[in-house]
Amino acid sequence: MNKHHRSISILLLWLAPAAFLLLFYFYPLGSIFSLSFSRSQAGFFAPIIEAIKSSIPWRVLGFTFWQAILSTLLTLAIGLPGAYLFGHFNFRGKSLLQALTGIPFLMPTLVVAAAFNALLGPGGWVNIGLMKLLNLNNAPIQFVNTLTAILVAHVFYNTTIVLRTVGDFWSHLDPRINQAARMLGANRWQALRWVVLPLLAPAIAASALLVFIFDFTSFGVILILGGPHFATLEVEIYYQTISLFNLPLAAVLSLLQLACTLGLTVLYTRLIRRLSIPLPLKSTRVTYRRLTTRRSKLAAGVIIFSLLTILIVPLAALSLRSVTRLEPNRGEQTVSSPGLTLDFYRNLWVNSTASISYAPPSTAIIISLGYAITTTVLALLLGFPAALALSRDSTSHLSHAFDALLMLPLGTSAVTLGLGFIVALDKPPLDLRSSLLLVPLAHTLVAFPFVVRNLTPAFRSIQPRIRQAAATLGASPGKVMRYVDIPMIGRSLLVAATFAFTISLGEFGATSLIARPEYPTIPIAIYRLISRPGESNYGQALALSTILMIVAGGAMFIIDRLRIGEIGEF
Amino acid sequence: MKLLSINHISKAFGSTQALNDVAFEVNQGEILALLGPSGCGKSTLLSLIAGLEIPDKGEIYWNGVSLANIPPHLRKFGLMFQDFALFPHMNVYANVAFGLKMARMDNAKIDQRIIEMLSLVGLPDFSNRDVNTLSGGEQQRIALARALAPHPRLLMLDEPLGSLDRNLRERLVVDLQNILSRMNQTAIYVTHDQEEAFVIADRIVLMNIGKVEQIGTPQEIYNYPASPFVARFLEMTNIIPANIQNQAGGKIVFTDFGKFIIKSEFEGKVELLIRPDLARLDDTGPVKIKGYYRGVSFRGSRQRISLQVNRFTMAFDFPSITVLPEIGSEMTVSINPETAIRIFPA
């Protein structure tokens, strides 16, 4: 095949992914732009000027930064000691602990919110325990609707980023550099301060910025645990769109959000490149030590205990609370004794009058599964050719451009994507308002960059010689693809599919804006149930969350088993 | 005057015994080499002396005072690492200044000391260089300057030339020896390379799997290896079983290549070491060894030939100029048992 031929076939591979991005990313985003700029009588920039004059964007922006900074600092405070532990020592149960600490990161937001509700909410374990103990009538701990709740949930979510990035880097750092400092007269702290921390700086900065970006764009956690008093940009966009129907202001906020996240992402990539110091990295076989002294054992115990408390207890509280009954169902005459029950799970299938949608909550499971399957198929159909193109041609400008382009949806907040869909896709030429495809399309936008990120290295790992060997044995390009490429990337394909499936199941930000009321997904159903009063609704919300948690956990387990290399990109 | 005493030290990592009852002393101004194959425990020993690890048993004394409760940064020992462990985020100046800053020396003095140190190691203009751009030999010198700058009471060097190529190593080991003796620096030099140890050390502690095999000057160790292990480590591989019997004319040793009279305190089963470097390629010596010439490995200044003597293959070194017969032909070498033979009890 000559060069000309080649670049044409690569262009063809990009056709579908590019068309998809154009229609469902750039077009909606462009619509947000035009909405915030042109609105007529008052002049071209009217909505923007109006928004800037009002106090809303600045207040919201201020709070968004404030909570993100606080959350990041807290996450570092919890994560760095853990990173030290993981990066330095080998101990029994370490890999299990590492796997456990990875769970929260991949949990859907709604599960996290529900988990903290089950632990510290008004009907959660801590409060009912205290009420029993102290004979109180009201919940003594006010956790939900506080800043603390937001911060704790963010720490829960993102600690694993610090643990993995910094811990992994630390584990490869040559311990002799630290020892050299000690031998030159530096005490423990001086060696840490002047030698180890500066060397860890890139890893710490990178993880901190990543955590910051996640905290900055956090939506579900703030909506549910923060309550009406706290609004980040994401939440404000949602309120302005759903409750107040002030689309122009929402659009302006979206642009602000977009500018911030893209700016932060650029900063992140720059920082990583700038700060990297050429280091002779060592195999962990050399660097790991055992816990020998009493002091190190004690410290390790404290760190492990706090990590487990912060990261695992809420999830345990959630599943336990979902099978516990504390008060009789409303309308029931007899007081059934408190205890274990599967009623909340059974009620998911009952179309009670208290139910919010016109169908039992279990419908949400079926809808979510349908959406997730559609998303998986779409994401693979789009991601496969894109990954193939990237792996076949990794040097040209075209590839670099597409590579960067693919990351844009990931750098855009989910609520912004949802808003774009609302603004752009509800009128001709593309009227998808009532289409069942709308939600899967939004999910695909989020999922298919992940698919590409997983498949490209797999394609690249196939040595050209193997394909050439197949060709010399008489296989046509199509046959080579069928009998060589696809079997060899099979595992990665499965990982990518699982990723897409899980992302779709848990997606809340975009879905909350575009889902039709009669077709709720699982997260939407949880949100509705948890915002309603009553033990039954609460229990059902937790039951649904537990189901989602188990599915997401199972998917992660599969991904972990199938993954060939080390931890992938977040 | 003895400064450092290693007093019956033992250390285990899990089930592996890294050091087993190790004891020796280091004198003021002396360069002591810890020599042994990799895995013999020499680096562990350095970590213990430095205070980076804690011994399971035994104690280490400095001037008669136990170091047990003194953390590494207060011991005033210097340690030069294998691969040097230069701080990659600091330039040459900051690397060398680090120990001085930790000792709270004032800046003017630091400047002066760094100039001194850099010219001592022969790199006077390297102050502002990025350490990541240095060659292996330059890194080695900077690491030495950094370790020497705070005037350590004891300098420890852990395979300091291990990662360099052979030519550079041979040159640097001489430089290193010069610098250390000029400063009258007390030092422990860890290496697995006997030639390096011979060049640099006043005394050698030869170790094998966690134990001390022999302590002595390079000459003592080479001429009077204390065990078959030491002999083999020094490439003296002709160790064969023999039997010594007390007879009327004195002690007679019975070997594969014949019997002859020998002076020895031992009787019965023994092992004989026949020095490969003290044989003659003729039959004029007191004891003749006959065999078949099997081949040669050329080593530059000398060549080592293989001689098959009955069941054993022995090695002998001759000057490289020596003309050798055809491979497979008969060959006779002769030795003087007084000098060329050492006897180990079996």
Interface residues (C-beta under 8 A of the other chain):
Chain A: D174 R176 I177 Q179 A180 A181 R182 M183 L184 G185 A186 N187 R188 Q190 A191 W194 V195 P198 L199 I277 P278 L279 P280 R290 T293
Chain B: G14 A50 L52 I54 P71 P72 H73 L74 K76 F77 G78 L79 F81 Q82 D83 A85 L86 F87 P88 H89 F98 G99 M102 A103 N132 R146 A147 P150
